[in-house]
Amino acid sequence: MDSNSTAKSLVVYFSMPETTEPENMSREEELSTVVIDGEVLGNTQYVAYIIAENTGADIFRIEPVTPYPLDHSELENIAQKEQSGNFRPEIAGTVEDIDQYDAIFFGFPNWYYDMPMIMYSFLDQYDLTGKTVLPFVTSGGSGFSDAIGTIKDMEPDADVVTDGLSISRNVVQDSEPDIIEWLTEKGFIQ
Ligand SMILES: Cc1cc2nc3c(=O)[nH]c(=O)nc-3n(C[C@H](O)[C@H](O)[C@H](O)COP(=O)(O)O)c2cc1C
């Protein structure tokens, strides 16, 4: 077992819950959210919180300067355009002193068999040399697609773990035991 339990960690994630209203959701809205005590969280956001809660990691949510639309088909159009144009959407805010972190949990939803382009923006912007990078993904079934290889290519001097955590959107709400098991395997929980 690794011993990462004393590492200083940061959870970096992007998540796009398709509504803020806990009631009367459409199918697409339901599929992209978890409701906890009346609060709507995105799927990846929920996993990010469970990781932070169980490891004491700090948390940074990647948010675009220009917010994405909540409407599903508008969101799909924009995501497709960003991907086909190889865009780098600008990130609002910055991570304070990324050098203080030994480990970066790096989470995103699968968008069209890849990371959302804003994750590329993050990897372009931050040098993760020497850090352990632990990818996690939520998806409708595609898992990581080739994203772990892409992260490695973009951060060649980071130690990117190849067995990242992949959670299906159908089971996010019940995924805490799996998340804890993965964190334990990776040495973040003893
Ligand atoms: C624009 C877009 C593209 C998507 N493409 C895929 C895909 O290629 N494969 C897949 O399994 N799921 C895909 N999904 C489903 C999301 O990965 C899934 O709903 C995810 O859990 C959403 O996480 P979030 O609520 O944190 O944003 C896509 C969703 C959106 C909005």
The ligand as an SDF file (V2000), in Angstrom:
LIG
                    3D

 31 33  0  0  0  0  0  0  0  0999 V2000
  -21.9860   17.4940  -23.3990 C   0  0  0  0  0  0  0  0  0  0  0  0
  -22.0090   16.1330  -22.7730 C   0  0  0  0  0  0  0  0  0  0  0  0
  -21.3740   15.0570  -23.3850 C   0  0  0  0  0  0  0  0  0  0  0  0
  -21.3690   13.7910  -22.7940 C   0  0  0  0  0  0  0  0  0  0  0  0
  -20.7040   12.7660  -23.4110 N   0  0  0  0  0  0  0  0  0  0  0  0
  -20.6490   11.5420  -22.7950 C   0  0  0  0  0  0  0  0  0  0  0  0
  -19.9140   10.4590  -23.3970 C   0  0  0  0  0  0  0  0  0  0  0  0
  -19.3040   10.5780  -24.4540 O   0  0  0  0  0  0  0  0  0  0  0  0
  -19.8970    9.2720  -22.7430 N   0  0  0  0  0  0  0  0  0  0  0  0
  -20.5510    9.0850  -21.5500 C   0  0  0  0  0  0  0  0  0  0  0  0
  -20.4990    7.9960  -20.9980 O   0  0  0  0  0  0  0  0  0  0  0  0
  -21.2450   10.0860  -20.9690 N   0  0  0  0  0  0  0  0  0  0  0  0
  -21.3070   11.3200  -21.5530 C   0  0  0  0  0  0  0  0  0  0  0  0
  -22.0120   12.3450  -20.9580 N   0  0  0  0  0  0  0  0  0  0  0  0
  -22.6650   12.1020  -19.6590 C   0  0  0  0  0  0  0  0  0  0  0  0
  -21.8300   12.6510  -18.4880 C   0  0  0  0  0  0  0  0  0  0  0  0
  -20.5150   12.1420  -18.5220 O   0  0  0  0  0  0  0  0  0  0  0  0
  -22.4680   12.2460  -17.1540 C   0  0  0  0  0  0  0  0  0  0  0  0
  -23.8070   12.6240  -17.0870 O   0  0  0  0  0  0  0  0  0  0  0  0
  -21.6780   12.8410  -15.9880 C   0  0  0  0  0  0  0  0  0  0  0  0
  -21.9030   12.0660  -14.8190 O   0  0  0  0  0  0  0  0  0  0  0  0
  -22.0420   14.2840  -15.7020 C   0  0  0  0  0  0  0  0  0  0  0  0
  -21.2990   14.7430  -14.5920 O   0  0  0  0  0  0  0  0  0  0  0  0
  -21.5340   16.1710  -13.9270 P   0  0  0  0  0  0  0  0  0  0  0  0
  -22.9380   16.1720  -13.3580 O   0  0  0  0  0  0  0  0  0  0  0  0
  -20.5090   16.2370  -12.8490 O   0  0  0  0  0  0  0  0  0  0  0  0
  -21.3330   17.2030  -14.9790 O   0  0  0  0  0  0  0  0  0  0  0  0
  -22.0380   13.5970  -21.5470 C   0  0  0  0  0  0  0  0  0  0  0  0
  -22.7130   14.6750  -20.9540 C   0  0  0  0  0  0  0  0  0  0  0  0
  -22.7080   15.9250  -21.5520 C   0  0  0  0  0  0  0  0  0  0  0  0
  -23.4230   17.0700  -20.8910 C   0  0  0  0  0  0  0  0  0  0  0  0
  1  2  1  0
  2  3  1  0
  2 30  2  0
  3  4  2  0
  4  5  1  0
  4 28  1  0
  5  6  2  0
  6  7  1  0
  6 13  1  0
  7  8  2  0
  7  9  1  0
  9 10  1  0
 10 11  2  0
 10 12  1  0
 12 13  2  0
 13 14  1  0
 14 15  1  0
 14 28  1  0
 15 16  1  0
 16 17  1  0
 16 18  1  0
 18 19  1  0
 18 20  1  0
 20 21  1  0
 20 22  1  0
 22 23  1  0
 23 24  1  0
 24 25  2  0
 24 26  1  0
 24 27  1  0
 28 29  2  0
 29 30  1  0
 30 31  1  0
M  END
$$$$
